[in-house]
Amino acid sequence: MTLDLTRDPAGLALDLVAIASPSGQERPLADALAAALAKAAHLEVLREGDTVVARTHLGRPERVIVAGHIDTVPPSADLVPALSGGRLWGRGAVDMKAGLAVMSHLAATLKNPSRDVTWVFYDHEEVARDLNGLRRVIAVRPDWIAGTFAVLGEPTATRVEGGCNGSLRAEVVLRGKAAHSARAWLGLNAIHAAAPVLTRLAAYTPGSFEVDGLTYPESMNAVLIEGGSATNVIPDLCKVTVNYRFAPDKSVDDAVAHLTAVLAPFEMAVVDRAPAARPGLDAAPARQFAGIVARHGGGEPVGKVGWTDVAQFAELGIPALNCGPGSPALAHSDNEHCPVDQIDRYAAILKEWLS
């Protein structure tokens, strides 16, 4: 599909939703965005895999970054792309093609921004962190991700959500002894051995922590369980996967120590870790952006529940916040839709900030 980035953002968002881009299949959308952005003479367009970067070079004293991911979770047959009833419907409408439409529209049409802008459209956000396109570009082309402040267009219903929770994924390993199920007393059931792990997690009371004036609730849950090899064999191995979402008052090491203490003395291995990010609202550009959002009805900033790529910017020393159209409660849902007025509001917020 050929994209017209000059059309109204809601209509452009419908075009983006119509190009399916589940994680690992982003290339058609990346191709379409790169081709459309290349038509704008004021932009330098760069590409690394299926991540597309477009940036101005106007000699401004400040460079800011506006970023968003182009992949979605897998499509649903029941979600047909449409603009109806003042809403954009379809897979990715909320997470996050409404935001991408505003980004790409302004990248193409805002030819003389008050700041130099780097627009980043990256792949593989919805899957394992080691595949993340933004992380890959930071590793191989860090000069592309230079700036004093970043806005990530994750869905926030066009309010500012500062920072983000961190995330740990760990596997608790329970070991037993295999035997024929008809003579179960000769074995030791590893699945049954998982019962005290599940009981402990069910009884765990997560905390809620204030960080730089914003509140971040935590959670710790069993999210996967696997074990057994056949219906007539007592299982000798069971694994319970636990996900711990921790507040940004903790480092990854702090979070690992807490998870280890909660699950002791069970055998446990951390298999994935993503750091949290503090709000970053003490930075002058962040305060200015939050003020513009408030004037457009976005209210006061709140803490981001869940992990986002603001954490990657924080690791680079770049203050960053989340702000985009669409309710995060509708992301990935079978009823995914975004109000058109939020798309228009987000366009007005970014345009005022960059103008």
C-alpha positions as CSV (number, residue, x, y, z in Angstrom):
1,M,0.0,0.0,0.0
2,T,1.1,3.6,-0.8
3,L,0.7,5.8,2.2
4,D,-0.3,9.5,2.0
5,L,1.2,11.0,5.1
6,T,-0.5,14.4,4.4
7,R,-4.0,13.1,5.0
8,D,-5.8,13.5,8.3
9,P,-4.3,11.4,11.1
10,A,-7.4,9.3,11.7
11,G,-7.7,8.3,8.1
12,L,-4.0,7.6,7.9
13,A,-4.4,5.5,11.1
14,L,-7.0,3.4,9.3
15,D,-4.5,2.8,6.5
16,L,-1.8,1.7,9.0
17,V,-4.3,-0.7,10.7
18,A,-5.1,-2.1,7.3
19,I,-1.4,-3.2,6.9
20,A,-1.1,-6.2,9.1
21,S,2.2,-6.1,11.1
22,P,2.3,-8.7,13.8
23,S,5.7,-9.1,15.4
24,G,8.1,-10.7,12.9
25,Q,6.0,-9.6,9.9
26,E,6.6,-5.8,10.0
27,R,8.3,-5.5,6.7
28,P,5.3,-4.4,4.5
29,L,4.6,-1.6,7.0
30,A,8.2,-0.6,7.4
31,D,8.5,-0.5,3.6
32,A,5.4,1.7,3.2
33,L,6.5,4.1,5.9
34,A,10.1,4.4,4.6
35,A,8.9,5.1,1.1
36,A,6.4,7.7,2.2
37,L,8.8,9.5,4.6
38,A,11.5,9.6,1.8
39,K,9.2,11.9,-0.1
40,A,9.7,14.6,2.5
41,A,12.7,16.7,1.4
42,H,13.3,18.0,5.0
43,L,13.9,14.5,6.4
44,E,16.8,12.2,6.4
45,V,15.4,8.6,6.3
46,L,17.5,5.8,7.7
47,R,16.8,2.1,8.1
48,E,18.1,-0.8,10.1
49,G,16.2,-4.0,9.4
50,D,12.5,-3.1,9.9
51,T,13.2,0.0,12.0
52,V,12.8,3.3,10.2
53,V,14.3,6.5,11.5
54,A,13.5,9.9,10.0
55,R,15.2,13.0,11.3
56,T,15.5,16.7,10.6
57,H,18.8,18.6,10.4
58,L,17.8,22.3,11.0
59,G,20.7,23.3,13.3
60,R,18.4,23.7,16.3
61,P,20.0,23.8,19.7
62,E,18.0,20.9,20.9
63,R,17.1,17.5,19.4
64,V,14.2,15.4,20.7
65,I,13.0,11.9,19.9
66,V,9.5,10.7,19.2
67,A,9.3,7.0,19.0
68,G,6.8,4.2,18.5
69,H,6.7,0.5,17.6
70,I,5.2,-0.7,14.3
71,D,4.4,-4.3,15.4
72,T,1.2,-5.6,16.9
73,V,0.1,-8.7,18.7
74,P,-1.4,-11.3,16.3
75,P,-4.5,-10.3,14.4
76,S,-8.1,-11.3,15.3
77,A,-10.6,-12.3,12.6
78,D,-13.2,-10.4,14.5
79,L,-11.4,-7.1,14.3
80,V,-12.1,-5.6,10.9
81,P,-10.3,-2.2,10.3
82,A,-12.9,0.6,10.2
83,L,-13.6,4.2,11.1
84,S,-17.1,4.1,12.7
85,G,-19.0,5.9,15.4
86,G,-16.1,8.3,16.0
87,R,-13.7,5.4,16.7
88,L,-10.9,3.7,14.9
89,W,-11.3,-0.1,15.0
90,G,-8.8,-2.9,14.3
91,R,-5.8,-4.7,15.6
92,G,-3.2,-2.1,16.6
93,A,-5.7,0.7,16.6
94,V,-4.7,1.4,20.2
95,D,-1.3,-0.3,20.4
96,M,-0.1,1.7,18.6
97,K,-1.1,2.7,15.1
98,A,-3.1,5.7,16.1
99,G,0.0,7.1,17.6
100,L,2.1,6.1,14.6
101,A,-0.3,7.9,12.3
102,V,0.2,11.1,14.2
103,M,3.9,10.7,14.3
104,S,4.3,10.0,10.6
105,H,1.8,12.7,9.6
106,L,3.7,15.4,11.6
107,A,7.1,14.0,10.5
108,A,6.1,14.6,6.9
109,T,4.1,17.9,7.3
110,L,5.9,19.8,10.1
111,K,8.8,21.1,8.0
112,N,10.1,23.8,10.4
113,P,9.8,22.5,14.0
114,S,11.3,24.5,16.8
115,R,13.5,21.6,17.8
116,D,15.3,19.1,15.6
117,V,13.3,15.9,15.7
118,T,14.2,12.2,15.4
119,W,11.2,10.1,14.6
120,V,11.7,6.4,15.3
121,F,9.4,3.6,14.0
122,Y,10.8,0.4,15.4
123,D,10.0,-3.3,15.1
124,H,9.6,-6.3,17.5
125,E,8.3,-4.5,20.6
126,E,5.6,-7.0,21.5
127,V,8.0,-10.0,21.8
128,A,11.2,-10.9,23.7
129,R,13.4,-8.0,24.6
130,D,16.4,-9.3,22.8
131,L,14.5,-8.9,19.5
132,N,13.5,-5.3,20.2
133,G,14.3,-3.0,17.2
134,L,15.0,0.0,19.3
135,R,17.4,-2.0,21.4
136,R,19.1,-3.2,18.3
137,V,19.5,0.3,16.8
138,I,20.9,1.5,20.1
139,A,23.5,-1.3,19.9
140,V,24.5,-0.9,16.3
141,R,23.8,2.8,15.5
142,P,23.7,4.7,18.8
143,D,24.2,8.0,16.9
144,W,20.7,7.6,15.5
145,I,19.2,7.7,19.0
146,A,20.8,10.9,20.2
147,G,18.7,13.6,21.9
148,T,17.9,15.5,25.1
149,F,14.4,14.2,25.7
150,A,12.1,11.5,24.3
151,V,8.3,10.9,24.0
152,L,7.1,7.3,23.5
153,G,3.7,7.2,21.8
154,E,2.4,4.2,23.9
155,P,-1.3,4.4,24.5
156,T,-2.1,6.5,27.6
157,A,-5.5,8.1,26.6
158,T,-3.4,11.2,25.8
159,R,-2.2,11.8,29.3
160,V,1.4,11.7,30.6
161,E,2.5,8.4,32.2
162,G,5.9,8.8,33.7
163,G,8.6,6.1,33.9
164,C,7.6,2.5,34.0
165,N,7.7,-0.7,36.1
166,G,10.5,-3.1,35.5
167,S,9.9,-6.8,34.7
168,L,11.5,-10.0,35.8
169,R,10.6,-13.4,34.4
170,A,11.9,-16.4,36.4
171,E,11.5,-20.2,36.2
172,V,10.9,-22.1,39.4
173,V,12.1,-25.7,38.9
174,L,10.5,-28.6,40.8
175,R,12.2,-32.0,40.5
176,G,10.7,-35.4,41.2
177,K,11.2,-39.0,40.2
178,A,9.5,-40.7,37.2
179,A,7.4,-43.8,37.7
180,H,4.5,-45.6,36.1
181,S,1.3,-43.9,37.3
182,A,-0.1,-47.3,38.3
183,R,2.7,-47.5,40.9
184,A,2.9,-43.9,41.8
185,W,4.4,-44.7,45.2
186,L,7.6,-45.6,43.4
187,G,8.0,-42.0,42.1
188,L,7.8,-38.4,43.2
189,N,5.3,-36.1,41.5
190,A,7.1,-32.9,40.4
191,I,3.8,-31.2,39.5
192,H,2.4,-31.8,43.0
193,A,5.6,-30.3,44.3
194,A,4.6,-27.0,42.7
195,A,1.6,-26.7,45.0
196,P,3.5,-24.7,47.8
197,V,5.0,-22.4,45.1
198,L,1.5,-21.6,43.8
199,T,0.2,-21.2,47.4
200,R,2.9,-18.8,48.2
201,L,2.3,-16.7,45.1
202,A,-1.4,-16.6,45.7
203,A,-0.9,-15.4,49.2
204,Y,1.7,-12.7,48.2
205,T,0.5,-9.1,48.8
206,P,2.2,-6.8,46.3
207,G,3.2,-3.3,47.3
208,S,2.6,0.1,45.8
209,F,5.4,2.6,45.9
210,E,5.7,6.3,45.3
211,V,8.6,7.4,43.2
212,D,9.2,11.1,42.5
213,G,5.6,11.9,43.3
214,L,4.1,9.1,41.1
215,T,2.7,5.8,42.3
216,Y,3.7,2.4,40.9
217,P,1.8,-0.7,41.9
218,E,3.7,-4.0,41.8
219,S,2.6,-7.5,41.0
220,M,4.0,-11.0,41.2
221,N,2.2,-13.9,39.5
222,A,2.6,-17.4,38.1
223,V,2.0,-17.0,34.4
224,L,3.0,-20.4,32.9
225,I,3.3,-24.0,34.3
226,E,4.7,-26.9,32.4
227,G,5.4,-30.5,33.3
228,G,4.8,-34.1,32.5
229,S,5.6,-36.3,29.5
230,A,2.7,-38.8,29.2
231,T,-0.6,-39.5,30.9
232,N,0.6,-42.7,32.5
233,V,3.9,-41.4,33.9
234,I,4.5,-39.6,37.2
235,P,6.3,-36.4,36.1
236,D,9.9,-35.9,37.3
237,L,10.1,-32.2,36.3
238,C,7.8,-29.2,36.6
239,K,8.5,-25.5,35.8
240,V,6.5,-22.6,37.1
241,T,7.2,-19.3,35.3
242,V,6.8,-16.2,37.5
243,N,6.5,-12.6,36.3
244,Y,7.4,-9.9,38.8
245,R,6.6,-6.3,37.8
246,F,8.6,-4.0,40.1
247,A,8.5,-0.3,40.9
248,P,11.3,2.1,39.7
249,D,12.6,2.5,43.2
250,K,14.3,-0.8,42.7
251,S,17.2,-1.8,40.4
252,V,17.1,-5.1,38.6
253,D,19.4,-6.5,41.3
254,D,17.1,-5.3,44.0
255,A,14.2,-6.9,42.2
256,V,16.0,-10.3,41.8
257,A,16.9,-10.2,45.5
258,H,13.3,-9.7,46.5
259,L,11.9,-12.4,44.2
260,T,14.6,-14.8,45.4
261,A,13.6,-14.1,49.0
262,V,9.9,-14.6,48.3
263,L,10.5,-17.9,46.6
264,A,13.2,-19.3,48.8
265,P,14.2,-22.1,49.1
266,F,12.9,-23.3,45.8
267,E,15.3,-23.6,42.8
268,M,14.9,-20.6,40.6
269,A,16.5,-19.1,37.5
270,V,15.9,-15.6,36.2
271,V,15.4,-15.9,32.4
272,D,14.5,-12.4,31.4
273,R,15.0,-9.0,33.0
274,A,14.0,-5.4,32.0
275,P,14.9,-2.4,34.2
276,A,12.3,0.1,35.4
277,A,12.5,3.8,34.7
278,R,12.0,6.7,37.0
279,P,9.5,9.3,36.0
280,G,12.0,11.8,34.6
281,L,9.5,14.7,35.1
282,D,12.2,16.9,36.7
283,A,13.7,17.5,33.2
284,A,12.7,20.9,31.8
285,P,11.4,19.5,28.4
286,A,9.3,16.9,30.3
287,R,7.7,19.7,32.5
288,Q,7.0,21.7,29.4
289,F,5.4,18.7,27.6
290,A,3.3,17.8,30.6
291,G,2.1,21.4,30.8
292,I,0.9,21.2,27.2
293,V,-0.8,17.9,27.8
294,A,-2.6,19.4,30.8
295,R,-3.8,22.4,28.7
296,H,-5.3,19.9,26.3
297,G,-7.3,18.1,29.0
298,G,-4.8,15.4,29.8
299,G,-4.7,16.0,33.5
300,E,-1.8,15.5,35.8
301,P,1.0,12.9,35.1
302,V,0.6,9.4,36.6
303,G,3.0,6.4,36.8
304,K,3.1,4.0,34.0
305,V,1.8,0.5,35.0
306,G,3.8,-2.0,33.0
307,W,7.1,-1.9,31.1
308,T,7.8,0.3,28.1
309,D,10.8,1.4,26.1
310,V,11.1,4.6,28.1
311,A,13.4,2.3,30.2
312,Q,15.8,2.0,27.3
313,F,16.0,5.8,26.9
314,A,16.5,6.1,30.7
315,E,19.5,3.7,30.4
316,L,21.0,6.1,27.8
317,G,20.5,9.1,30.2
318,I,17.7,10.5,28.1
319,P,14.6,11.6,30.1
320,A,11.5,10.1,28.5
321,L,7.8,9.8,29.1
322,N,4.8,7.9,27.7
323,C,2.0,9.7,25.9
324,G,-0.3,8.5,23.1
325,P,-3.9,8.1,22.0
326,G,-6.0,5.1,23.1
327,S,-6.8,3.5,26.4
328,P,-4.1,1.0,27.5
329,A,-6.9,-1.1,28.9
330,L,-8.1,-1.8,25.3
331,A,-4.6,-2.8,23.9
332,H,-4.5,-6.4,22.6
333,S,-8.2,-6.8,23.3
334,D,-10.9,-8.3,21.1
335,N,-12.6,-4.9,21.3
336,E,-9.5,-2.8,20.4
337,H,-10.5,0.7,19.3
338,C,-9.3,4.3,19.7
339,P,-11.5,7.4,19.8
340,V,-10.8,9.7,16.9
341,D,-10.9,12.8,19.2
342,Q,-7.9,11.3,21.1
343,I,-6.0,11.0,17.8
344,D,-6.8,14.6,17.0
345,R,-5.8,15.7,20.5
346,Y,-2.5,13.9,20.4
347,A,-1.7,15.6,17.0
348,A,-2.5,19.0,18.6
349,I,-0.3,18.2,21.6
350,L,2.7,17.2,19.5
351,K,2.3,20.0,17.0
352,E,2.1,22.6,19.8
353,W,5.1,21.2,21.5
354,L,7.2,21.0,18.3
355,S,6.1,24.3,17.0
